[in-house]
Amino acid sequence: VPMGILSCVKYLMFVFNMLVFAGGTCLAGVGVWVAVDPAGFQDIVATKSVLSTGAYLLLAVGIALTLLGFLGCCGALRRSRPLLLV
């Protein structure tokens, strides 16, 4: 396999993992926002129990995606197979 293709795959994996990291950060941010100030979303969701549960679910999924994206970025740059398998 030519070296140029491996380099391209390395940077494509880095960009994809950076997008996962950014998406996870955005989800975590929205989860924190809804948990701290639920009045802004009270019109959209009728019951408060669904709103608080959804906020913590968004926060948990966002943190997990942020961690996954960070480990993927590190694995892509270092060409570390264990980090990429996570």
C-alpha positions as CSV (number, residue, x, y, z in Angstrom):
1,V,0.0,0.0,0.0
2,P,1.5,3.4,-1.0
3,M,2.5,5.7,1.8
4,G,0.3,8.5,0.4
5,I,-2.9,6.4,0.8
6,L,-2.0,5.6,4.4
7,S,-1.4,9.3,5.1
8,C,-4.7,10.2,3.6
9,V,-6.5,7.6,5.7
10,K,-4.8,8.8,8.8
11,Y,-6.0,12.4,8.3
12,L,-9.5,11.3,7.2
13,M,-9.8,9.3,10.5
14,F,-8.5,12.4,12.4
15,V,-11.1,14.6,10.7
16,F,-14.0,12.1,11.3
17,N,-13.0,11.7,15.0
18,M,-12.7,15.5,15.3
19,L,-16.3,15.8,14.1
20,V,-17.4,13.1,16.7
21,F,-15.5,15.1,19.3
22,A,-17.2,18.4,18.3
23,G,-20.7,16.7,18.2
24,G,-20.2,15.2,21.6
25,T,-19.1,18.6,23.0
26,C,-22.2,20.3,21.5
27,L,-24.5,17.6,23.0
28,A,-22.9,17.9,26.4
29,G,-23.2,21.7,26.2
30,V,-26.9,21.4,25.4
31,G,-27.4,18.9,28.2
32,V,-25.8,21.2,30.7
33,W,-27.9,24.1,29.4
34,V,-31.1,22.2,29.7
35,A,-30.2,20.9,33.2
36,V,-29.3,24.4,34.4
37,D,-32.1,26.4,32.7
38,P,-35.0,24.2,31.8
39,A,-37.4,27.2,31.4
40,G,-36.2,27.7,27.9
41,F,-37.4,24.2,26.8
42,Q,-40.5,24.1,29.0
43,D,-42.7,25.0,26.0
44,I,-41.3,22.2,23.8
45,V,-41.5,19.4,26.3
46,A,-44.7,19.3,28.4
47,T,-43.6,17.3,31.5
48,K,-40.7,18.3,33.7
49,S,-39.6,14.7,34.4
50,V,-39.0,14.0,30.7
51,L,-37.1,17.3,30.5
52,S,-34.7,16.5,33.3
53,T,-34.2,12.9,32.2
54,G,-33.5,14.0,28.7
55,A,-31.0,16.6,29.9
56,Y,-29.0,14.1,31.8
57,L,-29.2,11.6,28.9
58,L,-27.9,14.3,26.6
59,L,-25.1,15.1,29.0
60,A,-24.0,11.4,29.4
61,V,-24.1,10.7,25.6
62,G,-22.2,14.0,24.9
63,I,-19.5,13.1,27.4
64,A,-19.2,9.6,26.0
65,L,-18.9,10.9,22.4
66,T,-16.4,13.6,23.5
67,L,-14.2,11.0,25.1
68,L,-14.5,8.6,22.2
69,G,-13.7,11.4,19.7
70,F,-10.6,12.5,21.7
71,L,-9.3,9.0,22.0
72,G,-9.9,8.5,18.2
73,C,-8.0,11.7,17.4
74,C,-5.1,10.6,19.5
75,G,-5.1,7.1,18.0
76,A,-5.2,8.5,14.4
77,L,-2.3,10.9,14.9
78,R,-0.2,8.3,16.8
79,R,-1.3,5.4,14.6
80,S,-2.2,3.5,17.8
81,R,-4.3,0.5,17.1
82,P,-5.7,0.1,20.7
83,L,-6.8,3.7,20.8
84,L,-8.6,3.3,17.4
85,L,-10.3,0.1,18.5
86,V,-11.8,1.8,21.5
